[in-house]
């Protein structure tokens, strides 16, 4: 089991990133909450990882902190929730917000995540309520590395942001509308910030 990687961030295209560890490139999938915290390409980072192994697929997932990895591992224990959906959930909400939704029985908020219908949301609440009873909120460290990295021009940023939302389960037309709305709020925003604004808009609607 690969539990942690330390290396140089050489590429990031949400939800994928590439980490160089002593000359070996590890491709990982990560939730957007991890991407928000990443430093610029070329920086050294440490990621807490989870290796998912199935009969036909090996996938490596990376998380900025152990709390997110812990919640990811808790989510994939819920019936009908696989790694891809767990990443989508962690991308749409902060860990503390997910725990709060479960405690408050907030089905409506959970169903805003693509791939989660009412039945799945209800199952999440039922199966996670006891497991998240002792979950303690922590101060956000989204700005721990300073400003978000600059990535490409405006058109590239919009395309990257739409692609990331589609990979998280949103339909292409829906993703385009979400990014267009986010861009109106902040036209100069880069891809990761556009995604963050788009997901926040959905969560608050």
Secondary structure, 3 states (H helix, E strand, C coil): CCCEEEEEEEEEECCEEEEEECCEEEEEECCHHHHCCCCCCCCEEEEEEEEEECCCCEEEEEECCHHHHHHHHHHCCCCCCCHHHHHHHHHHCCHHHHHHHHHCCCHHHHCCCCCCCHHHHHHHHHHHCCCCCCCCCCCCCCCCCCCCCCCCCHHHHHHHHHHHHHHCCCCHHHHHHHHHHHHHHCCCCCHHHHHHHHHHHHHHC
